[in-house]
Amino acid sequence: MSGISFIKMHGLGNDFVIIDLRAQKLALDPALIRRITGRHRGVGGDMLITMEPARDPRARIFMGIHNADGGEVDACGNATRCIARLIMEETGKRQTVIETNAGLLRCWAAEGGLITVDMGAPKFEWQDIPLDERMDTRGVDIKIGPIDNPVLAFPSVVNVGNPHCVFFVPDVDAHDPARIGPLVENHMLFPERANVSFAQIRTRNNIRLRVWERGVGVTQACGTAACAVVAAAARKGKNLTDRKVTVELDGGVLEIDWREADDHIYMTGPAALSFSGTLAPELLAAP
């Protein structure tokens, strides 16, 4: 098998191996995805992203999204910005439409070299998360720690192309996402597992956020989690925040705007190129 070209990009440290399958062919399977995204023997990345011919004529391209564990998922906000940058540079236009399993995402160039993505409307119904049983999604029955005195309890859940579970906490640094994340991700309430967020509300317009991504682990940033947290905060209780919020993740800042006019969430942030190269035949060959 000959070498396959790739591009390495990241959005606030949330990093991706991107392979353009419009110009070359590669049969992906979970084991190969794990080898490519492996940080010791592969390229290294939170996800493997494919660029494929669009299936919907309204879109410029189809984006395939694969977690580092080899599983396919439907949405990734940071990867969407990276693919949008590549397509806008390719076409010379300042906007594009990207097709994903979660639907069509409209993207355009913003000020300062940033990129904005229309992430669509969040979903709050229990069956849309999905949950295993009917519950009030503003606070589902999950508790971490002793039953009579839990450390964390009653997180909000929301779907922004993928399922998110959000714990609002006084101090994000008081909790270990690497320890708690896997427990919640694989909770029986989530038939498709869930991304797990720990959100500290600093002001009505600022949130500090740390994220455990399903199938990946602790990441520097998660675009859909930032969207989910703002939507959950704005609808919870006495409205914990406004609908336009700066979200500070480990890797940097995203601007999130959940607009009342159309109920869509608009995410703005950077997309950076790290390097490009060729996947060696030894990496691609089955061990």
N, C-alpha and C positions, 0 to 999 in steps of 0.2 A: 504494500500500500504506500503510495506517495504521500509526502507531507501535506498537511492542511493548514492554510493560513488562518490567522486569528488576530483579533485586536483586544488588548486589555484596557478597560476603562473603569472608572469608578464615579459614584455620586456620593460625596462626603465620606469616602472610605469604604462604602458598600461596593465591593469590587466584582467585576464580571469578566468572564472570558466570552468574547463575542465571535461567532463564526457565521460568515455570510454564505448561506446555502443556495443563494441565487446563482452563484458562479462556480460552485464546487459541490460535490456530493459526499455525504458522510452519514452512515447508518449509526444513529445514536442508540445506546441502551444504557440502563442505569449504571452498570459497571464502568463503561467508558466515560460517562459523565463524571463519576467519582474519581477516575484516574486523572482526567484533565483538570478538574478543579482542586485536586489534592495539592496541599501547600508544601509538601516535602519532595514529591516525585513528579508532580505535574506543574501546570502554569500557576495554579492557585487562584481561588476565587470563591465568593459566596454563592455564585450562580453561574451557570452556563446559559448564554442567550444566543438564540439563532435568529438570523434574518432570512425570511423566506418570502416567496411570491405571495402577494395579498390574495385572499380568497374573496374578499368583498371589494367590488370595483371602486368604492368610495375611499379606500385606503391605499397608501403608497406601498406598504409593506406589512407582512405578518411577523410578529415577534413571538418566538417560542421561549418559554421560561422554565428552566430546570434548576432545582435546588442542588446544593452540593451533595446531598444524599442520593441524588439520582432521580428523585421524584419530580413530576411536572406540576407546575402551579399556574394560576390564571392571571396573576397581576404582580407587578413590581414597579413602583413609582420611580425609583432611582434609575433602574435600567431603562425605563421609558424615556427619560431625559437623555440618556446616553445615545440610544438609538435615534431619537429625534435630532440630536446634534449631527450624527453621521449622515442622516438622510438630508437635512437642510444643507449641509456642506456639499453633498453629492448633487443636489438639484439646484443649488444657488438660490433657493427660496427661503423665506423667513417663517414658514409654517408648513406643517405636514399632518397627516392622519395615520396613526399606527393601529393596526388590527391586533387584538389579543383574544385569548379565550374568554376574557371578561367583557369584550366589546370593543368598540372603536374609541380611540383616545386622540383628541385634538391637541396639538402641540404647537407652540410658537416661540420665537426668540423674544426675550425680555431685555430690559436694560442691564448693562453691566456684564454682558455675556451669559446671563442666566437664561434658563428655559422654563416656560410655564406649561403645565399639562392640565387639561380638564379631565379630572379623575372620575367625573360623573356623580351621581347622587348616592349617598350612603344608604345602606339597608339596615333596618332595625328589627324587623319581624323575626321571631325566633326560628321559623323554618328557613329564613333566608341566610342565617348566619353560617351554617345551620347548627341548631341545637338538637339534642336527642329527645328533648321534651319541651313542652310549652312553659315559658318563663317570661317575667318582665326583664327585658334586655338591659334596662338601666342598672340592674344589680342582680346577677344570677347567683344561685346557691353554690358557690365554691368558697371553701375556707382552707387556709394554710396555717397549720399549727394546732394547738389544743382546741377542741370543739367549743369549750366554754370561754376561751380567751384566745381567739385566733390572731395570728400576726397580720394576716391579710384576709379580707373577706368581701364578698358581694361585688365583684368587678362588673364593669359595664362591658357589653359585647356589641360589635358592629361589624358589618361586612362592607369592605371597600374593594371589591374585586376578590378578596380573600378574607377569611375569618380572623377577627382580632378580639383579644380579651385584654381589658385595660384596668389596672389597679391604680387608683389615685392615692398617692402617699405623701406624707409631709416632707420626706427626704429620700430621694431615689438612691442615694449612696448608702442608706441603711439596709438595703436589700440586695441580694446576690442573684441576678438574672440567670446565671449559669446553674444555680442550684434549684431555684423555684421554677424557672422556665420550662424544663422538661416535664415536671409534674403536672403543670397546667396545660401545656401543649397536648399531652396525651390523656387528659381527663376524659372520663367516659361521657361527659356532657357534649364533647365535640367529636362527632363521627368523622369529620375530616381534619381533625387536629386544629390547632389555632396558634397564631402569633401572640406573644405575651408581652405587654407593655407595662412599664412602671413610670407613672407620670406625676411630676411635682409641679403644681400650679404656683407660679411665683407672683404673677399679676394677672389681670383679666386679659392681657395681651401677650403673655409669655409663659411657656411651659418648658420645663426640663424633662427630657425623655430618654429612657434606656429601653432596649428592645431585645427580646429573645425571639428569633425567627424560626418557625417550624422547618425542620429539615436542614437547618443551617447552623443555628446556635446564636450566641451573642454577636451582633453586628454593630459596626460603627454608625450606621444609619439605616432607617427603613422608611421609605416615602409613604407607603400605604399606612404604616403605623402612625405616622405624624398626622395624616388625614383622619384616621380613625379616632385618635385621641382628641382632636379638636371637635369633631362631631359629637363624641360621647360627652365631652365636658360641657359643650354648649347646650345640650339637651338634658343634662343630669341635674336633679334637684332644683336649686335656685339659679340655674345657669352659672356654672363655675367660671366660665370665660365668655368673652365676646366671640364672634364668629370669624374674626380675622386675627390670627395669632402667629407670633414668632415661636417656632419650636426648635429648641436647642438639643441636638443629639450629640453623642460622643464625637462624631466626625465633623460637626458643623451645624449650620443653621438652615432651616427650610421656612419659607413663608407660606402659610396655609390660609386660604380664604374660602369659607363655606358660605356662598352667596344665597341670600334669601330669594333673589329674583328667579333663579332657576333650580335651586336646591342642589346645585353642583358644587363640588369641592375643587378649588384651583390651587395647585401646588407649584411653587417657584423655587428653583435652586440650581446649582451648578452641575455640569457634566464634564469630567476631565479625562483626557487621554493619557494612559500610562506608557504603553509601548505596544508594538506589534511584532509578530514573528510567525514561525511555522511549527506546527505540532510534528514532532519526529515520528517516523514510522514505528519505532520501538514503543512509544507511548500509546499509539493507536492500536497496536496489535494486542490481541487477547493474551494475557500471561499464561 
